[in-house]
Amino acid sequence: MTVDELVAKTQQILAEKAVLRFDEPIQLASGQLSEFFVDGKAGLSEAADLRVACETIHALLVDAGIEYDSIGGLTLGADHLAVGTALAGDKRWFFVRKEPKGRGTGKQIEGAALGPGNLVVVVEDVVSTGSSMFKAIEVIEAAGATVVAACTLIDRGGHAGPVLEAKGIRYLPVATHVDLDLPPVAAST
């Protein structure tokens, strides 16, 4: 499949399986209320759907000329996409813990060890304001790695892109709120 065909197929899967509508608004990770909830984990719980989404992410990166050796992001929104995209592109995967592990090694980055010379893509299933993605980037950069791009399945508001681009990080959402006919999530205040 071409990149455009992969994107269209992934958007179709997300629209059919990941977008939920509730009678009453529910709270999003950003703290905002919405009657729409996008569940990027349950929506891709079938192996074939996850495979298509991860192949799409890798194809978007290749098509954009992004060279990378590792992919990951903040657990739990990045986990399935990090492993799946690493498999699709024969790359290394990692997860960023919200806080350093309180025992054992005390690591905050699990999986591939990151440091100077690593070219990293940050991935997240759903981005509303970008706060999870920004936290992951902060931890990755503190480890000495270079974040070269950020990808998400769904961008719900268009707020993360300008912030990432200002940092010199390419931003590649597979779908936006417009593509899925969702109302945009407001910028964080």
C-alpha positions as CSV (number, residue, x, y, z in Angstrom):
1,M,0.0,0.0,0.0
2,T,1.1,3.6,-0.6
3,V,1.5,6.0,2.3
4,D,-1.8,7.7,1.4
5,E,-3.6,4.3,1.3
6,L,-2.1,3.4,4.7
7,V,-3.2,6.7,6.2
8,A,-6.7,6.3,4.8
9,K,-7.0,2.8,6.1
10,T,-5.7,3.8,9.6
11,Q,-8.1,6.7,9.7
12,Q,-11.0,4.4,8.8
13,I,-10.0,2.0,11.6
14,L,-9.7,4.8,14.1
15,A,-13.1,6.3,13.1
16,E,-14.8,3.0,13.4
17,K,-13.1,1.5,16.5
18,A,-11.4,4.2,18.5
19,V,-13.8,7.1,18.6
20,L,-16.5,6.8,21.3
21,R,-19.3,9.2,22.0
22,F,-21.0,9.6,25.4
23,D,-24.3,11.2,26.4
24,E,-22.5,13.1,29.2
25,P,-19.0,14.7,28.8
26,I,-16.1,12.8,30.4
27,Q,-12.8,14.2,31.6
28,L,-9.8,13.8,29.2
29,A,-6.2,13.5,30.3
30,S,-5.8,17.2,29.6
31,G,-8.4,17.8,32.3
32,Q,-10.9,19.1,29.8
33,L,-14.4,17.7,29.3
34,S,-15.6,16.2,26.1
35,E,-18.5,14.0,24.9
36,F,-16.0,12.3,22.6
37,F,-13.3,10.0,23.8
38,V,-10.7,8.5,21.6
39,D,-9.3,5.2,22.8
40,G,-6.2,4.5,20.8
41,K,-5.5,1.3,22.7
42,A,-8.9,-0.4,22.5
43,G,-9.4,0.9,19.0
44,L,-6.2,-1.0,17.9
45,S,-6.6,-4.1,20.1
46,E,-6.9,-6.4,17.1
47,A,-3.5,-7.4,15.8
48,A,-4.3,-6.6,12.2
49,D,-5.4,-3.1,13.0
50,L,-2.4,-2.4,15.2
51,R,-0.1,-3.7,12.4
52,V,-1.7,-1.3,9.9
53,A,-1.4,1.7,12.2
54,C,2.3,1.0,13.0
55,E,3.1,0.4,9.4
56,T,1.5,3.8,8.7
57,I,3.5,5.6,11.3
58,H,6.8,4.0,9.9
59,A,5.7,4.8,6.3
60,L,5.0,8.5,7.3
61,L,8.4,8.8,8.8
62,V,10.2,7.3,5.8
63,D,8.1,9.4,3.4
64,A,9.1,12.5,5.4
65,G,12.8,11.5,5.2
66,I,13.1,11.1,8.9
67,E,16.1,8.9,10.0
68,Y,15.7,7.3,13.4
69,D,17.0,4.4,15.4
70,S,14.6,4.3,18.4
71,I,10.9,5.0,18.9
72,G,8.9,5.3,22.1
73,G,7.1,7.7,24.4
74,L,5.3,8.1,27.7
75,T,3.7,4.9,29.0
76,L,0.8,3.9,28.5
77,G,-0.2,5.9,25.4
78,A,2.9,5.0,23.5
79,D,3.6,1.4,24.4
80,H,1.7,-0.5,21.7
81,L,2.7,1.9,19.0
82,A,6.4,2.0,20.0
83,V,6.7,-1.8,19.9
84,G,4.7,-2.2,16.7
85,T,6.4,0.6,14.8
86,A,9.8,-0.7,16.0
87,L,8.9,-4.0,14.4
88,A,7.6,-2.4,11.2
89,G,10.8,-0.4,10.8
90,D,13.4,-2.8,12.4
91,K,14.1,-0.1,15.1
92,R,14.6,-0.1,18.8
93,W,11.7,0.6,21.2
94,F,11.5,2.2,24.6
95,F,8.9,3.4,27.2
96,V,9.2,6.5,29.4
97,R,7.9,6.1,32.9
98,K,6.0,9.0,34.3
99,E,8.4,9.0,37.3
100,P,11.7,7.2,37.7
101,K,11.3,3.7,39.0
102,G,11.4,3.8,42.8
103,R,13.4,0.5,43.2
104,G,16.0,-1.6,41.4
105,T,17.7,0.4,38.7
106,G,15.7,3.5,39.3
107,K,15.3,4.0,35.5
108,Q,12.8,6.3,33.9
109,I,13.4,5.0,30.4
110,E,12.8,1.2,29.9
111,G,13.7,-0.8,26.8
112,A,16.4,0.6,24.6
113,A,19.1,2.6,26.4
114,L,19.1,6.2,25.0
115,G,21.9,8.6,25.0
116,P,24.1,10.8,22.7
117,G,23.9,9.8,19.1
118,N,20.5,8.2,19.3
119,L,17.9,9.7,16.9
120,V,14.5,9.3,18.5
121,V,10.9,9.4,17.4
122,V,8.3,10.1,20.1
123,V,5.0,8.5,19.6
124,E,1.6,8.9,21.4
125,D,-1.8,7.4,20.6
126,V,-3.9,10.5,21.2
127,V,-2.7,14.1,21.6
128,S,-5.0,16.8,23.0
129,T,-2.7,19.5,24.3
130,G,0.6,17.6,23.9
131,S,1.5,17.5,27.6
132,S,2.4,13.7,27.7
133,M,4.5,14.1,24.5
134,F,6.3,17.1,26.0
135,K,7.1,15.2,29.2
136,A,8.5,12.3,27.2
137,I,10.6,14.6,25.1
138,E,12.0,16.3,28.3
139,V,13.1,12.9,29.7
140,I,14.6,11.7,26.4
141,E,16.6,14.9,25.8
142,A,17.8,14.8,29.4
143,A,19.2,11.3,28.6
144,G,21.2,13.0,25.8
145,A,19.3,11.6,22.8
146,T,18.0,13.8,19.9
147,V,14.3,13.8,19.2
148,V,13.9,14.1,15.4
149,A,10.1,13.7,15.1
150,A,6.9,13.1,17.0
151,C,3.9,11.1,15.7
152,T,0.4,10.5,17.0
153,L,-2.5,8.5,15.8
154,I,-4.9,11.4,16.4
155,D,-4.3,15.1,17.1
156,R,-7.4,16.4,18.8
157,G,-6.7,20.1,18.7
158,G,-3.7,21.2,16.6
159,H,-1.9,22.7,19.6
160,A,1.1,20.4,19.9
161,G,2.4,20.9,16.3
162,P,3.5,24.5,16.6
163,V,5.3,23.9,19.9
164,L,7.1,20.9,18.4
165,E,8.0,22.7,15.2
166,A,9.4,25.6,17.2
167,K,11.7,23.1,18.9
168,G,12.8,21.8,15.5
169,I,10.9,18.5,15.9
170,R,8.8,17.3,12.9
171,Y,5.2,16.5,13.8
172,L,3.4,13.8,11.9
173,P,-0.2,13.1,13.1
174,V,-1.9,10.2,11.2
175,A,-5.3,11.9,11.7
176,T,-6.5,15.2,13.1
177,H,-9.8,16.1,14.7
178,V,-10.9,17.4,11.3
179,D,-10.2,14.1,9.6
180,L,-12.4,12.3,12.1
181,D,-15.1,15.0,12.3
182,L,-14.4,15.7,16.0
183,P,-14.7,19.0,17.8
184,P,-11.2,20.4,18.6
185,V,-9.9,20.2,22.2
186,A,-9.0,23.7,23.5
187,A,-5.4,24.7,24.1
188,S,-4.2,24.3,27.7
189,T,-4.3,27.4,29.8
